[in-house]
Amino acid sequence: MTPLWTISDMAAAMRADKSGRLPDAISGISIDSRSIGRGDAFFAIQGDARDGHDFVDNALKGGAGLAVVARDKCARFPAHAPLLIVDDVLEGLRDLARAARARFKGQVIGVTGSVGKTSTKEALRLALGADGETHASAASYNNHWGVPLSLARCPAAAKYAVFEIGMNHAGEITPLTQMARPHVAIITTIEAVHLEYFGSLEKIADAKAEIFTGIVEGGAAVLNRDNEQYARLAAAAEAANVSRVATFGADPQADARLVRHALQADSSTVEAVIFGTPIAYKLGAPGRHIVMNSLAVLAAASLAGADLAVAALALGRLKAAAGRGARIPLGFPNGEALLIDESYNANPASTRAAIALLGQAAVGAQGRRIAVLGDMLELGDLGPRLHAELAEAIAANGIDLVYCAGPLMHALWQALPPGVRGGYAETAAALEPAVLGAIHAGDAIMVKASNGSKMGPLVKAMERQFPRPSALAQAEG
């Protein structure tokens, strides 16, 4: 197997000193000693709560080929320990990321936006991966350490690389996009996310538009023509001298234009025109928001030189990830229920989309559509109003019962008709007994909240109490 980095190239990129008996090369890079792979390099990053140097011994015992440590902490380790020593570990990772980008000869696609970054990145991984070796960010590695880590992990021989780029404050995207230097940059949409830090959609759009500053000469931006901030983003792209602005959406002038679509409970079918070419395809994941972002995926794939038909066909294998719409069967003595896990994060746009998904879900005899919602955070003074306005989506999508957790969700609770109120509690943990006691076979249950609202454990509690039928059969066997 081709190594990810030779030690000589790695040390040169980071201007690192060598210590101990080092391998000739490494096969991977990790910042988590619990998931270290044999032959990986462990970067001892100083986090907000933990210092990676405290886990170097565990990483080396776990099979790491070497550790990258800070000069002022290297005395903590034995002289024989295989180390690369740098002034600052995170800056060393950034240096390695820049070297990875400099050696990469394939096409780079950057993805940002208020909603849908990770699912769009995963769809690009599938679409481009059908055309050639594709490297993409793991999970939601889109911040000040996630982007350089993803870049440093990029194999030199890959044909495509896809990087998710996020932010919650102005100025955060600029250094990341200038590190990634995408050939194509997608902005999925601009919505009311992180309003607490920005105050307006226009300022959010300006922050997302920072991605244009990293686009390589001759590159392209892919923008949502249906979004109300489209004109502002297009003007920002022009000001940044982006060579081409391509658009997607239902708008008749969109370059990647939706013609028609059909939404099923666990998939969608789409007819579209991509840069003048008609195409029909299936999406393995449900939801209109997924349909719309698939247009951006195919536009970017075309701009990157991939085969459009092959890319579209690959999207049939798209599946929602854990916390982002994963569909989990729950087992009961008399049948099954469906759990839709949307617990990873939430904002008004993504929560409305999740409610719409629940509205499309099939239910059994006597089954109900049940929304379990926790606070959407970082919305500032508009928080209570934006929570209360979800009542419209609840009614429009035929949701039978709503369980709410958190002080902000109390505004929605008050806005709901009495017959739709399932239960309310100040915290997700306090709400758990009511939810577990209410659901039964035939129901479809959707859980959605911001990470800080801690609804993930409620999903795990449902899985434990109502194990999926296959798991139950294995346990009994």
N, C-alpha and C positions, 0 to 999 in steps of 0.2 A: 504494500500500500504506500502511495506517495505521502511523505510526511507533510504536515501542515507548515512547519517552519524548521529549517536547520538552526542549530544553536548559534552558529556564526552569524547568520542573517538576522536572527532575532536580537542578539546582543548588539549588533551594529545599529539596528534600527532604534533601539532604546538607549544607546550609548551606555550599556550596562557593563559592569565588571563581573567576571566569572569567579566562582568559588566552589570548591568541592569537586566531586567526580560527576561531571555532567554528561548526559547522553549526547549523541550526535544530532538528534532531532526530536521534535515533539509531535504528537498526533492530534492534540487538541488543547483547548484553553478553558480553564474554569476559575470561578471566583467563589465556589461553594465546595468546601472540603467534604460535604456529605454526598456529593454526586460526582466525585472526581473519577476520571477514567484513567486506566493504566497508560502511563506514558504522557499524560497531560502536563501542561504547565499550570501551576496554581499561582494566581496573582493575589497577594495579600493586601487587598484594598481596605482602607480605613473607611468604614461606613458610619452612618449616623449613630448607630447603637453598638456596633461591634467592630473590633479591629481584626482584620484578616490575619495579622501576624500571630494572633492567639491560636490559630488553627493550622499553622504551617506543619507542625509535627504530625497532626492527624492526616493532613493531605499527603505527606510523604509516606506515612505508614499505609495509607490507602492506595498507593500505587502511582502517585504523581511522579513524573520524571524529574521535576525540578520545581522550585518556588521562586517567584519574583518578589523581592523584599526591599524595603527602604534602607538606605545606607545607615541611618541613625538607629536602626533596630537589628541590624545583621549580627551584632555581637550576642544576641540571645540564642543563636543557633550553633551547633557543633561545627568545627572547622571542616569536617568531611561532608556536611550537608550540601546537596547540589543546589546552588543558589545563583540567580542573576541579581545583581545589586544595582539599584537605581536611586536617584535622589528622591523621587516621588513615584509611588507605584501606579496611581491612576494616570499620571502624566506619562509614565512609561507605556501603559496600555494605549493611550492616545497616540503616542509615537509609533507603536506597532500597527495601530489602525491606519495611520497615514501611509506607512510603508506598504500595508496590504492593498490599499487603494491605488498606490502608485504602480504596483506590479500587476494589477488586475487589468486584463485586456477585454473583458466582456462588457455587456451592457448593464448599467446600474439603474434601478428604479427606486425612487424614494416615495414613501406614502405618509401623508399627514391628513389632518382633518379633525373636526370636533367629534365625529362619530364614525365608526366603521373602519378604523385603521387596521386593526388586527385581522378582522375577517377579510378585508381586501388584500392584505399582505399574504394571508394563507391562500386565497384564491389565485393570486399571482404565482405563488409557489407551485400550485398545481398546473396552471395554464402554461407557464414558461417551462416547468419541469418536463412537460410532455414533448418539448422541442429540444431540450438539451440540459446539461447539468445546471441546477439552480440552487444557489445558496440563499437562505433567508433568515432574518432575525428569529431567534427562538422566543416563544411566548410573547410578551409585550415589552421586549427589551428596547425601549425607545427613548431613554433619557440620557443623562450625562455620562453614565457608565455603560448603559445598554447598547448604545450605538457604537462606541468604540470597541466593545467586546464583540459585537456581531461582525464588525468590519475585520477585526484581527483574526476571527475564525474563518474568514472567507478563503476558500481554496483558490490558488492562483489559476487553476485550469478550468474553473467553472465558466459556463457560457453566459449566465445571468446571475445577478445578485439583487436581492430585494431587501430594503431597509425601512423599518417603521420609525418615524421621527415624531416625537411628542413634545408637549410643553404644557405648563400651566402659568407661566409668566412670560412677558415680552422679553425678547432677546435670547431665549433659550434655544430656539431652533437654528439661529444663524451659525454658531460654531459647529453644530452637528451636520447641517447640510453642506457646509464648506469642507467638512471632513469626508462625507460620503460622496460628494460631487456627482449627483445623479445625472444620467442622460435624459431621464423622464421623471417628472415629479407630479404625483397625483395629490390633489386636495379633494377629499371625498365630499365634504360639506362644511358649512359654518353654522353652528347652532349655539344655543345658550348654555355653554359649558364653561366652567371657571369664571362665571360672571363676577364672582366676589373679587377677583383680581383684575378684571378688565372694565367692567361697568357697561359695556355696549358690544353689540355684535360687530360693529365696525372695527373696534380695537382688537377683537378676536381675529377678524379677517386679516388685519395688518400683521398680527403675530404669526399666523399661519403662512402668510405670504413671504415670510423670511426664507422659506424653503427655496424660493426663486434665486436667491443670492448664491446658491451653490450649484445651480444647473450649469453643466459644461457648455462651452461654446457649440452652437448648433443643436442644443437640446430642446426639449419640449415640456410644456406644462399641460396637464389634463385637468380641466375644471368642470364643475357641476353647473351646467347652464340653467338649470331649474332653480338654483339657489338665489336668494335675494341679494347676496353679496357677490354675485358673479361679476358684475361690471367693475366693482372695486378690485377684485382679484385680478381680472384681466388687465386693468390699468397698472396694477403693481407688477405684473409679469412684463408688461411692455417697458415700464420704467427700469426694470432689472435687465433689460436687453435679452430677454428670453426669445429665442429665434422663432418658436412656433407655439401658439396656444391652440390646443385641441379641446373640444367640449363633449360632454355626454349628458344625456337626460331625455326627457320626453319632448322637449322644445323642438319644433320643426327644424330649427337651424343647427341642432346639435350634430357634431361630426359622428358620434356614436349615439344613434337615435333609437329609442324604444318605439317599436311599432305596435306591439301588443304583447300581453303576457297573461298567463293563467296561474293562479296561486293554488297549490294543493297543501294538504296538512303538513307534509314533510318534504316537499319539493316544489319547484316552479318550472314552467316552460316559457320560453322567451322567443320572440321574433324581433330582430333588430336590423339596423343598417349600420355597418361599421366602415366609415370612410368610403361610402358608396357601395359596399358589398353587402347584399342581403344575407342574413344568416339566421338559422333557427337552432336552438340548443336547450338543453335541460340543466337545471341547477339542482344539485343534491341537497341543498339546504333551503328552507322555506323563507318567505317574507319579501315584501315589495322592496324594502331597503337593500336586501341582498341582490335583487334583480337590478336595481339602479346602479349599484356599485360594480356589478358584473360588466356593465357597459364601459366603465372606467378601466377595468382590468383588460378587456379586449382591445380597447383603444391603446393602452400602454403596451400591450403585447405586440400589437401591429407596429407601433412606433419603434419598438426595440428590435424589430426584424423577425419576430416569431411567426410561424404559420398560423393564420387566423383560425382555420377550420380545426386544426389539431388542438389549439388552445381552448376553443369553445367546447369541443368534445370532452376535454379533461374536466371541465367544470361540473360535469355530471357526477363526479366523485367527491365534490365538496360536501363536507359535513361540519355542522356546528360544533365548536369546541366546548369543553367544560367551562361553565360559568358564562358562556356566550351563546346560549340557545341549545345546548346539548339536550337530547330527549332521552329520558331515563324511565324505563318501565318500573312501576312499583307493584309488588305482589300482595294480593289479598286472598283469603280462603275462597272467595267466590268470583275471582277475576283479577283484573289489572287496572291500575290508574296510570296516567302519564304525567311525569314531572318534567317541566321545561326549565332547565337551570340557566337563568340569566343573572346569576348573583355576582358576577365579577365586578361590574360597575354600572353606574346609572346616571343619566341626565334626562331632561325633558324629552328630547328627540328619541333617544334610545329606549326610554320607557314607553313612549307611545308606540314605537315599533314592536316592542315586546308584547304589549297589550293586544296589538293587531295580530301577532302570531298566535296568542292564546285564543283570540276570536276565531281563527281558522282551524284550531285543533279539533279533531274528532273526539266526541265523548260517547260513552256507552249508555246503556239503559239506565235511567235515573242519574246519569252523570251530570256534573256541573263544571263550568269553567270558573276557576278560582284564581284570583290574583293575590299574591302575597308580596307586599311592597314595603320597602324601607326607605329611609330618608335619602334624597338626592342632595349631595353636599356641594359646597363652593358656589352657591347661587346668589349669595349676598342678600340684599334687602328684598329682592324679588322672589326669594325662596318660597314663602307661604303661598303667594299667588300662583306660582308655577306648579306647586303641588296640587292646589285646589283645582286647577284647570285640567288635571288628568281625569276628572269626573266625566268630561265630555268624551274622552277616548273609551272610558269604561262603558258608558252607555252605547256609544256607536258600535262597539264590537261585541255586544251581547254578553258581557261578563256577569256571571250570576252572583258571585260573592267576592268581597274584597277584605283582606286582612291587612292592617296597617301597623307599622312599628316605627316609633321615633317621633320627636316633637314636631318636626316639619310635616310629617305625614298626617298629623292631626288635622291640618287644614283640608286635606283630601277627605278624611273621615267625616268631617262636618259637612262637606259638600255632597256626600253620597246620599242617595235615597235610603231610608231605613231598611228596606227589604234587601239591599245589597250589602249592608254592613255585616261582615262576618265576625270581626273582633278587632280590638285595638289594644296596644300596649306601648309603653315608653321605650322598650328595647326589643330586639329580635329574640333574645333569650327568654324574655317574659312572654313573648307571643307564642313561643314554640309549643307549649302544651295544648293551646287552643287549636292550632293548625293540625297537629298530629291527631287530636281527638275528633276532628271534623271530617277529614278526607276519607273517601271510600272508593270501592271499585267503580270504574266508569268515569271518574273525575279526570279533568285535565287541570293541573296546578302549575302556575308560573311564579317563580321567585325572582324579584328584581330589586336592586338597591345599590347605592354606592358602597365601595369597599369598606369605608369607615363605619358603615351601618351594621356590619358583621352579620349578614344574612347567610353567608356561606355555611356556617355550622348548622343552620336550619335545614339546608339541603342534605347535608351529611346525616342529620338525625332522621330525616324521612327515608333515606336509603337504608339506614340501619334497622329502623322499625319495620319497614316494608320492603325487604330485600327483593330484588328483581327475581322473577320466576326461575330463571336458569340458575342463579346463585343459591336459591332455596332448595332446588332439586339436588344440586351438588352437595349441599350441606347434609341433606337427608340421606343421600346415597352413601 
